[in-house]
Amino acid sequence: MATMAQAIRMALHYGEENLGVTDVFGEDVGPPLGGVFTASQGLKTAWNSPLDERGIIGTALGLALAGQRPVCEIQFGDYIFNTIDLLKIVGNTHWSCIGQFEVPLVCMTIVGAGIHGSIYHSHSFESVAAHIPGWKIVLPSTPIDAYGLMISAIKDPNPVMFLYPKALIRVKGEQRIPGEPDEKILKRMIDAPTGPTLAHIEQARVDWKPEWPSGLTDYQVPFSKANIVQEGTDITVVTYARHVFMARQAAAQLKESDGVSVEIVDLRTLYPWDRETVMNSIRKTGRVLVLNEDTPVCNFGEHILREIITECFYELHARPRLLAGADVPGVGLHEILELASIPQVQNIVDEIRGICAEEP
């Protein structure tokens, strides 16, 4: 099965061959690296920008308004904060011109902890992004969803923020992407040769060309459609990205030890999010935990909790809770500090036990 990096790469290739993608660019996005996480290796439209995040967003906006269909990348989500004013302009352009101009661009950036990246390579961004009107925001947890959401993002006539989790970039999927060959064949076809140093990599890739799978399709995951990862009857966990997998581990542990049946909802799209699926799940279980790794103050999960209380207050059997990252300025470099900064499986187990112990 493909990894998330391979899935994004194949979706971008399909986009430049079939959906009109004209430029895939950002810091180290073009050859020889093809992105620091290899999500743009081998793409014919990929090129390297200067180390200038504001320039990247501004260029993408200009290309989109000129009739192109760019996909820009901010190398790490931590680096995107100095572009907020430009992101606001990108988001409000279609609205402010009364729909006369479309802005068909995708901005992709990798977010979250999980690689011991410390304070400059571990931030989440979804809560901030959700406060910038005019953007659709996606954050997949699986390779097949990454592929399908990228295709939907490319096709959309207005800006899409494609966030993807660092901790899952090398994790193989459990479902095959339509047109994806066997994983060993896929690696041989589209993974560029590597080496111990940048010089070795550059030399190895002088004549390298990818051999793209011929059966790739425009498989899409629609925006605003959550995925019920597993069904349950006692409590709903609303989450996304890496914590989908942690929630599954916690649910398996609770099923065995406590007999608790956990329903897990993977939002996939954060804006606009799938209220109907979430509310229907909560009406069934009567209990809910919202789970993510962003810092807790003004966390996007707080918005979800507000909506849940408004829509399902009289159907709740216990107070809804948010389990988020620690309220600290950054994620520490040492593994102990990183683990303490982000909700872990045992934290999820403890929180669910607490919610289920509350009497209606």
N, C-alpha and C positions, 0 to 999 in steps of 0.2 A: 504494500500500500504506500501511496505517496506521503511525504511529509508536508507540513503546511508550507514550507518554503517552496517545495516543488509544485504544490497546488497553485500558489500565487503566481509563480513563474509561468505555468501552463495557461492560466487564465489571461495573463498579460500577453502572452504569445497569441492566444486566440483573439484577443482584442485588437492587436496590431494587424493581424491578418484578415479579420472579418468584421470588426466593429468600428473601424476608423480611428483607432488610437494612433496618434501622430508622434507623440514624444513621451518617453518614460525617462525621467531625469531626477537628479539629486546628487548628493555627495557620495562619490564612489559607486554610483548606480550603474554606470557604463563599464566597459572593459578597463582593466583586466578583472576587477573584483566581481562586478555584477551584483553590487550591494553587499554590505557587511554581513548580511544574513543570507546572501545568495538568491534573493527573491527576484532578481532581474538578470541573471546570467543568460547570455546568449541571445538576448532580445535585439532585434535589428534597429529598433528606434531608441535604444537606451544610450544616454550620454551623461557625462560627468559635469556637474555644475561647480561653480566656486563654493567655498565654505561660507555660505551666506543664506541662512534660512529665510530671511525676509525677501531676498532676491528670488529664491525658489518659488515662494508663494506669489510674489508679484509677477514673475514670468509666466507662471501657470495661468493666472487670471488674464494676462494679456493675450496669451495663446488661445484661451477659451473664447474670449470676446472677439478674436480675429477669425473664429470659425474652426479652430483646431480642437482636438480632443486629447488633452494632455493627462498624464498620470505623474504627479510629482511625489517625491518621497522626502520626508524629513528623517534623517538617519536614526535618531532616537526621539521618542516622545518628549524627553527632557529638554530637547533643543527647540521645541515648537512654541514655547511660552513667549518668546520675543516677537512672535508674528501675530499676536492676538488682534491688533488693530486691523491688519490686513485680512485676517480670517473673517473679521466682522464685515469688511467691505465685500469680500467674496460672497458671504452669505446673504447680504442684503441687496445685491445688485439687481437680481431678477425682480424683486419686490419693488425696489425704489424706481425702476423704470417702467412700472406698470406692465411687466411681462414682455416688454419689447425685445429684451435681450436674454438669452439663456447663457448659462455658465457651466458647460459640460466638462467639469474637471474632477479628478479624484486625487485626494491627498492621502497618502498612506504613511503610516509611521508605527513603529513597534513600541509597545508600552508594557509597564509593569515590572515586577521584580522576578527573581528566579535564576539569574545568571551571576550572582555576586557582583553586580555592577555598581554598588554603592550609590552615593547621592546624585551622581550625574547620569546614571544609566538605569534607573529603577522606578522612575515616577510613573504614576497613572495619569491619564489625561481626560478620561471620558466625562468626568463631572464638569470640568471646565468647558470641554467641547459642547456639552449639552446646553450650556448657557449662552452659546453663540447662535442666534437664530439664523435660519436659512440653510443649515447643513443637515443632511441625513448622516447618521452615525452608526457604524456597524462594528462589531467586535466578535469574530467567530472563535469557536473552541475546537473545531475539527478541520482537517484539510478539505473535505468535501464542501463544508459550509464556506470556507475561505474562498474556494474556487467559485461557488455559486453566487456568493455575495459580491465578489469582484466583478463577475460578469454583469450582475445587476447594476453595480456602481458605474461601470463603463457605459452602460446603455442609458443611464439616467441623464436627462438634459440639464441637470443642475448639480451643485457641488455635493460630493459625498466624502465623508471622513472615514477612511478605511483603517481602523486600528487593529493590530494583531499582537498576540501575547508572546513576549520573549520566551517564557517558560515552555511554550508548546511548539516552538518553531521547528524543532527536529523530531517531534513526536509523530509517529506514523498513524494514519487513519485506520478506522475499522470498516469503512465503506469505500468501495472503489469509485473513483471519479469516472463518469462516462467517457470512454475512449482511453482510459489509463491502462498501459500494459503492466505486466508483471514487474514488481519493484526492482529486481536486479536488472531487467532490461531497461526500465525507465532510468535508473541511475546511469547506466552506460550511455543512454541516448542523450540525456539533458544535463547531467552534472559535469561541470567543467573540471579538467585535471587540476590537481593542487600540488603544493610543495611546501617545504619548511620555511621559506621566506618569500617576500613579495617578488623578489628578483626571479626566484624559481617559478613562481606562479605565472609571472609575465612571460617567461620563456616557454613554459609548457602550453600557454594559450595562444601563442602566435598564430598558429594555423588551425586552432580548434574551432569547430562549428557544431552546434547542437543538431541532433536529428529529432525533430519534434514528432510526437505521436500523431498519426494521420486521422485518428478517430475522435479527436476532441470536439465537443459540441458547445452550444450556447446554454448549457445547463445553468439554470438560475435558482437561487434561493431568494424568494421575494422579500422585500423590506417589510417590516412590521409583522413578521410571522415567527413567533417563538416556537421552540421545539420541546415537546415533553420528552425528556431523555429517559425517564422511567416513571411509571405510574405508582401512586401510593394512596393511602386513605387517611393517614393520621396527621400529616403536616406537609406543607408545600415549601420548598426551597426555591427562591427566585434568584438566579445567578447568571453568570456568563464567563467566557474565557477560561482561564486555568482552574477556576473554582468549580466549574462543572465536574471536573475529574475528582477534585477533593470532596465534593458533595457526594459523588457516587461511592467513594471509599467510606465516608462517614455513614452513608445510608446502609451499606452492606454490614458494617460493624454493628449498627443499631438494630438491624433486622435480626442478627444472630444473638446479640446479647440482651436486647430489651423487647424484641418483637415489634418494634416500631416500624411502620410502613411509611416511607418517605417518597413524596412525589417531587421530582426535580424538573424545573422549567429553565431552559437555556434561552435567554432573551434573543440572542444573536443580533438583533437590531435594537439599539438603545434609543434612537429617535428616528422615526416615531415608533415607540415600543408597543408590544401586543397586549393591550389592556384586557381584551376579551379572554384570551387564553389564561392569563394570570388570574383574573377575577373568577373565572369558572373553576379553576383549580382550588382556589381558596374557599369558594363556596362549598366545594366537595369535602375538603379536609378540615376547615375551621381554624387552622393554625398556619402561621407563615414566618419564615426566616428569610430576609433579604441579605445576600452574601456577596461581597466583593473585596478587593484589596486596596481600594483608594482610601485616603485619609477620611475620617468620619464627619468632619464639619463641612456642611454643604455638599455632602456626598450625594451622588445621583440616586442611591438607594433611599435617601430621605424623601426624595420626590415620589418614588414608588410607594413608600410607606404612607405618605399623605394621601395618595390616590386610593390606596387599599382601604384606609380608614374612612374615606369619603364614600366609597362604593360598597364596602362590605362590613361596616362597623357592627351591625346587628347580627351578622352571621359568624363573627369571630368568637372562638371559645377561649382564647387567651390573647394577651396583648402581643401585637406583632413586633418583631425586633429586627434590628440591623446589626450584622456582624461585619465590620469593616477593618481596614488596616489601623495600625496604631496612630495616635495623634502626635506624631513626631515630624520634624522638618525634613527628614530624609530617611532612606533605608541604609543601615550600616553595612560596611564591607564584610565584616566577620560573619560567618554562617550563623552563629548564635543570634547576632543582632538582626540579620535578615529574617530568620525564622520567627523572631519575636515581633517583627514589624508587620507580618502578614498572617492572616488567619490560617491556621494549620488544621489538619483533619481532627485532631483531638479537641481543638477549640469549637469546631462545628458540632462534634458529638455532644460536648458539654452544653452548648447553646440549645440544641434541639431537645436534649433531655430536660432542660429547664423550662422550655416552652410547653412540652408535653406534660410536665408535672403540674402545671397550673390548672386549677379546677375552673370549669365554665362558670 
